[in-house]
């Protein structure tokens, strides 16, 4: 309630200032009426009756020049409180006034568009922001709102066009987002079974943003679905060069491709190269499995232990204990079982991904952060708790 009081006091003050200013120009009778309404509204505020206060201020306001701003402030207040229907009513009534200037009308239209978007009436909001996008003073804000609407509605073609218009208007690149929009289209086409057109969309994504990891992963998956293992490998190998933090996402795919082609030695060399380039534990664990198949559990465990000196990792430790269990017995085996249980619980409870923008954590990779809505900000966690 106190928070609402502080929000309404500026509106009351503005109403009083307008009332006083207009009273100086008005007949004495009108002055008394306005002043009485003003103080009645303040009384409602002080008695913690914000709804009655708002009704009083609404009755006071006449949508003429000076009071338009107060209407807009009240409407915005209603929207922030979640009373979108009341905000819509205020802004609709304001727009209907014939005395508004063009600038005041576009300002009211923008607020009404925000009301509609907040209430989920995206078609109405879209219509308003399309109109405002043609008004220079409101174009950037309108295009940003349209982009948000198209993302909510998953209208990726419109999102691509709007992002391009926004980039042209602001001079700021939106290539990263546009590439993801093409990937969204590719995903939809993949589900529909149109692999050829889906590949075209991944190509467009990479032409817009050559560093788009998602496009490379998706392109590799599509090529695999078409039986083009070599083309899939080429796409997957790009990932480490685009962003090495996503390396854990591609290793299983690479191993399957190299194995299918009978080129396991090349995968072995690839892992060695990545271990030298990155501090991630994922390539270490992948290579340890190959060592285990060739030389046994002890050699694999010793290899991981050596690597853990340079890249401490709970997952690496868990795998060392697991391998040691397979070759231990007696009391040593019992102790290792306890340690394995404890470390496994630690590993199981840890998130796998983190947003570098807002800190959101989860166990699923999101290309758009569910919290802050940034694209490509969620990545596999690195370091002692990472992958």
Secondary structure by P-SEA (a helix, b strand, c coil): caaaaaaaaaaaaaaaaaaaaaaaaccaaaaaaaaaaaaaaaaaaaacaaaaaaaaaaaaccccccaaaaaaaaaaaaaaacaaaaaaaaaaaaaacccccaaaaaaaaaaaaaaaaaacaaaaaaaaaaaaccccccaaaaaaaaaaaaaaacaaaaaaaaaaaaaaaccccaaaaaaaaaaaaaaaaaaacaaaaaaaaaaaaaaaccccaaaaaaaaaaaaaacaaaaaaaaaaaccccccccccccaaaaaaaaaaacaaaaaaaaaaaaaaccccaaaaaaaaaaaaacccaaaaaaaaaaaaaacccaaaaaaaaaaaaaccccaaaaaaaaaaaaaaaaaaacccbbbcccccccccccccccccccccccccccccccc
